[in-house]
Amino acid sequence: MTLDLIRTIVDVRKRLDLSRVRSRIIALVPTMGALHAGHGALIDHARREADLVVVSLFVNPIQFDRAEDYQRYARVLDQDLEFCAARRVDVVFAPDVDEMYPQPQKTFVEVSGVSDHLCGAFRPGHFRGVATVVMKLFTIVQPETAYFGQKDAQQLAVIKRMVRDLNVPVRIVPVATVREPDGLALSSRNERLTPEQRRVSPVLYRALQAARQKILDGCRDAAVAREAGLAILSTEPEVRLEYFEIVDAEDMQPVARITGPVCIAAAAWLGGTRLIDNVLCEVAG
């Protein structure tokens, strides 16, 4: 199988139009590159379900609230191409910024409500940038299915609501978070952790699990379950907590009383590295 690297919108549309003539199912895995096993799980899932797999590699400037974070984001195209080839990806769409935004962007997609809390409260404009670039990719690629990681639970919820509200003919497929053996969720940002920070980092997952276990044991008071997680985080003073919340699993709104599926989500800083993670908890009420 030959991997096609395509850099322009015109060329990727031509390539995919040929596949559509043959009635092939096209899957899209949107990424910002610096691929790791978490992305690999998305690609593998797409490969099992689709005839043709497209991976986009694009570091999207309009979703970054801090310019230095955008500048620091890893850009390793050759490494990413090897990663995709090993997983039998058909097309890598890797446009540059001028290709995706030839003029200053005046049109944006904003998903209110779902994007208001958690990361949305701390990263102004982030989800507007995510929703806008994903909509552009859907319009360019026109996939039947698209794959997103559960690790970015709020992003997943935003995209699912956008697709539903705007009648976008794309099936959104969530894929479970991939973790290190000690529980740390895979992320390209993990490479920035010092050895000591890396040692400490699994505390975030342990805290989420503690809150989840409290709920599974019968607790329905979100504040009480939250305290169980905060108690775990308090054992590592190096962690600077941004948020630790229990929200409705679909619309990402905070809950006081747990009566259905919830997402327990957290963001924290270790040094200059921001980590996010979440776990789902299914309860009947």
C-alpha positions as CSV (number, residue, x, y, z in Angstrom):
1,M,0.0,0.0,0.0
2,T,1.3,3.4,-1.0
3,L,0.9,6.4,1.4
4,D,-0.1,9.6,-0.4
5,L,1.2,12.8,1.2
6,I,-1.0,15.7,0.0
7,R,-0.5,19.3,0.9
8,T,-3.3,21.2,-0.9
9,I,-7.1,21.2,-0.6
10,V,-7.5,20.9,-4.4
11,D,-5.3,17.8,-4.6
12,V,-6.8,16.0,-1.6
13,R,-10.3,16.6,-3.1
14,K,-9.2,15.1,-6.4
15,R,-7.7,12.1,-4.7
16,L,-10.8,11.4,-2.6
17,D,-13.2,12.0,-5.4
18,L,-11.6,9.0,-7.2
19,S,-12.4,6.9,-4.2
20,R,-15.9,8.1,-3.9
21,V,-16.5,7.0,-7.6
22,R,-15.7,3.5,-6.4
23,S,-18.2,3.8,-3.5
24,R,-15.4,3.5,-0.9
25,I,-16.1,4.4,2.7
26,I,-13.7,7.2,3.7
27,A,-12.6,7.7,7.4
28,L,-10.9,10.8,8.8
29,V,-8.6,11.0,11.8
30,P,-8.0,14.7,12.5
31,T,-4.7,15.3,14.4
32,M,-2.1,18.0,15.0
33,G,0.7,15.5,14.4
34,A,3.4,14.4,16.9
35,L,1.7,11.1,16.6
36,H,1.8,8.5,19.4
37,A,0.0,5.2,20.4
38,G,-3.1,7.2,21.3
39,H,-3.4,8.4,17.7
40,G,-2.5,4.8,16.6
41,A,-5.6,3.5,18.3
42,L,-7.7,6.0,16.3
43,I,-6.1,5.0,13.1
44,D,-6.4,1.3,13.9
45,H,-10.1,1.7,14.6
46,A,-10.6,3.6,11.4
47,R,-8.6,1.0,9.4
48,R,-11.0,-1.7,10.6
49,E,-14.1,0.1,9.6
50,A,-13.3,2.0,6.4
51,D,-12.0,1.4,2.9
52,L,-9.8,4.5,2.9
53,V,-8.2,6.2,5.9
54,V,-7.2,9.9,5.8
55,V,-5.1,11.3,8.6
56,S,-4.8,15.1,8.8
57,L,-1.7,16.7,10.2
58,F,-2.3,20.3,11.0
59,V,-1.2,22.4,14.0
60,N,-4.2,24.7,14.1
61,P,-3.2,28.3,15.2
62,I,-6.7,29.5,15.9
63,Q,-7.3,27.0,18.8
64,F,-4.3,28.1,20.8
65,D,-4.9,30.7,23.5
66,R,-1.2,31.2,24.2
67,A,1.2,32.0,21.3
68,E,4.1,30.3,23.0
69,D,2.2,27.0,23.2
70,Y,1.6,27.1,19.5
71,Q,5.2,27.8,18.8
72,R,6.4,24.9,21.1
73,Y,4.0,22.3,19.6
74,A,6.1,19.5,18.1
75,R,6.2,19.4,14.3
76,V,7.8,16.1,13.1
77,L,6.4,15.4,9.7
78,D,8.8,12.7,8.6
79,Q,8.3,10.8,11.8
80,D,4.5,11.1,11.5
81,L,4.6,9.8,7.9
82,E,6.5,6.7,9.0
83,F,4.0,6.2,11.8
84,C,1.1,6.5,9.3
85,A,2.7,4.2,6.8
86,A,3.2,1.5,9.4
87,R,-0.5,1.6,10.1
88,R,-1.6,1.4,6.5
89,V,-3.0,4.9,6.2
90,D,-3.9,5.8,2.6
91,V,-3.7,9.6,2.6
92,V,-2.0,12.1,4.8
93,F,-3.4,15.6,4.4
94,A,-0.8,18.0,5.7
95,P,-1.6,21.5,4.7
96,D,0.3,24.6,5.8
97,V,-1.4,27.5,7.6
98,D,-1.7,29.6,4.4
99,E,-3.5,26.7,2.7
100,M,-6.1,26.4,5.5
101,Y,-6.4,30.1,6.2
102,P,-5.4,32.0,3.0
103,Q,-7.1,35.1,4.5
104,P,-7.8,36.2,8.1
105,Q,-10.6,33.9,9.3
106,K,-13.9,35.8,9.6
107,T,-16.3,32.8,9.9
108,F,-16.2,30.6,13.0
109,V,-18.2,27.7,14.5
110,E,-19.1,28.2,18.1
111,V,-20.8,25.5,20.2
112,S,-22.2,27.3,23.2
113,G,-23.0,25.5,26.5
114,V,-20.9,22.4,25.8
115,S,-17.8,24.5,25.5
116,D,-18.4,26.9,28.4
117,H,-17.0,24.9,31.4
118,L,-13.8,22.9,32.1
119,C,-11.1,23.7,29.5
120,G,-13.5,26.3,27.9
121,A,-13.4,28.4,31.0
122,F,-9.6,28.5,31.1
123,R,-8.8,28.6,27.3
124,P,-10.8,31.4,25.7
125,G,-11.6,30.7,22.1
126,H,-10.1,27.2,22.1
127,F,-13.2,25.3,21.2
128,R,-14.2,27.8,18.7
129,G,-10.9,27.2,16.9
130,V,-11.3,23.4,17.3
131,A,-14.9,23.4,15.9
132,T,-14.0,25.7,13.0
133,V,-11.0,23.7,11.8
134,V,-12.8,20.4,12.2
135,M,-15.7,21.7,10.2
136,K,-13.2,22.8,7.5
137,L,-11.7,19.4,7.5
138,F,-15.1,17.7,7.2
139,T,-15.9,20.0,4.3
140,I,-12.6,19.3,2.6
141,V,-12.4,15.5,3.1
142,Q,-16.2,14.7,3.3
143,P,-15.7,11.5,5.3
144,E,-18.4,9.1,6.3
145,T,-16.8,8.6,9.7
146,A,-14.3,10.5,11.9
147,Y,-12.4,9.3,15.0
148,F,-11.8,11.2,18.2
149,G,-10.2,10.2,21.5
150,Q,-12.1,10.1,24.7
151,K,-9.1,11.7,26.4
152,D,-10.3,15.0,25.0
153,A,-13.8,14.4,26.3
154,Q,-15.0,18.0,26.0
155,Q,-13.6,18.3,22.5
156,L,-15.5,15.1,21.6
157,A,-18.7,16.5,23.1
158,V,-18.3,19.8,21.1
159,I,-17.8,18.0,17.8
160,K,-20.7,15.6,18.4
161,R,-23.0,18.6,19.2
162,M,-21.7,20.5,16.2
163,V,-22.4,17.6,13.8
164,R,-25.9,17.1,15.3
165,D,-26.9,20.8,15.2
166,L,-25.6,21.5,11.7
167,N,-26.7,18.2,10.2
168,V,-23.2,17.2,9.1
169,P,-23.3,13.8,7.5
170,V,-20.4,12.4,9.4
171,R,-20.6,9.6,12.1
172,I,-18.4,10.5,15.1
173,V,-16.6,7.5,16.6
174,P,-15.2,7.9,20.1
175,V,-12.1,5.8,20.9
176,A,-11.0,4.9,24.5
177,T,-8.1,6.7,26.1
178,V,-4.7,5.0,25.7
179,R,-2.6,5.0,28.9
180,E,0.8,4.2,30.1
181,P,1.1,1.2,32.5
182,D,0.9,3.6,35.5
183,G,-2.2,5.3,34.2
184,L,-0.9,8.5,32.6
185,A,-3.0,9.3,29.5
186,L,-0.8,9.4,26.4
187,S,-0.2,12.9,25.1
188,S,2.5,14.6,23.0
189,R,2.9,17.0,25.9
190,N,4.2,14.2,28.1
191,E,7.5,14.6,26.5
192,R,7.9,18.0,28.2
193,L,7.8,16.5,31.7
194,T,11.0,16.2,33.7
195,P,11.7,12.8,35.2
196,E,10.4,13.9,38.6
197,Q,7.2,15.4,37.0
198,R,6.7,12.2,35.1
199,R,6.9,10.3,38.3
200,V,4.2,12.5,39.9
201,S,1.9,12.7,36.8
202,P,-0.1,9.5,37.3
203,V,-1.7,11.1,40.4
204,L,-4.2,12.8,38.1
205,Y,-5.6,9.5,37.0
206,R,-5.5,8.1,40.5
207,A,-7.6,11.1,41.7
208,L,-10.1,10.6,38.9
209,Q,-10.4,6.9,39.7
210,A,-10.9,7.7,43.4
211,A,-13.9,10.0,42.6
212,R,-15.3,7.4,40.2
213,Q,-15.0,4.7,42.8
214,K,-16.8,6.9,45.3
215,I,-19.7,7.2,42.8
216,L,-19.7,3.4,42.1
217,D,-19.9,2.8,45.8
218,G,-23.2,4.7,45.9
219,C,-22.3,8.3,46.4
220,R,-24.6,10.6,44.5
221,D,-23.4,13.9,45.9
222,A,-21.0,15.3,43.3
223,A,-19.2,17.5,45.9
224,V,-18.5,14.5,48.1
225,A,-17.2,12.4,45.2
226,R,-15.1,15.4,44.1
227,E,-13.5,15.6,47.5
228,A,-12.3,12.0,47.2
229,G,-10.3,13.0,44.2
230,L,-9.0,16.2,45.6
231,A,-7.7,14.3,48.6
232,I,-5.5,12.2,46.3
233,L,-4.2,15.3,44.5
234,S,-3.3,16.9,47.8
235,T,-0.6,14.3,48.3
236,E,1.5,15.8,45.5
237,P,2.1,19.5,46.1
238,E,3.9,19.9,42.8
239,V,0.6,19.6,41.0
240,R,-1.1,22.9,40.3
241,L,-4.8,22.1,39.8
242,E,-6.7,24.0,37.2
243,Y,-10.0,22.2,37.6
244,F,-11.4,18.9,38.9
245,E,-15.1,18.7,38.1
246,I,-18.0,16.2,37.7
247,V,-20.2,17.1,34.7
248,D,-22.9,15.5,32.6
249,A,-21.3,13.1,30.2
250,E,-23.1,14.5,27.1
251,D,-23.4,18.3,27.5
252,M,-20.5,18.9,29.9
253,Q,-22.6,20.9,32.4
254,P,-21.7,20.6,36.1
255,V,-23.9,18.5,38.2
256,A,-24.7,18.7,41.9
257,R,-26.6,15.4,42.1
258,I,-25.5,12.4,40.1
259,T,-28.5,10.8,38.4
260,G,-27.0,9.4,35.2
261,P,-23.7,9.1,33.3
262,V,-21.1,11.6,34.3
263,C,-17.6,12.6,33.1
264,I,-15.1,13.3,35.9
265,A,-12.6,15.6,34.3
266,A,-9.4,17.4,35.4
267,A,-6.7,19.7,34.2
268,A,-3.5,20.4,36.1
269,W,0.0,21.8,35.6
270,L,3.3,20.2,36.4
271,G,5.8,22.9,35.9
272,G,5.1,24.4,32.5
273,T,3.2,21.4,31.2
274,R,-0.6,21.3,31.2
275,L,-2.2,17.8,31.5
276,I,-5.8,16.9,31.0
277,D,-7.6,13.6,31.7
278,N,-11.1,12.3,32.4
279,V,-13.0,9.1,33.2
280,L,-16.6,8.2,32.5
281,C,-18.9,6.8,35.2
282,E,-22.1,5.1,34.2
283,V,-24.8,5.1,36.9
284,A,-28.5,4.3,36.7
285,G,-29.5,7.1,39.2
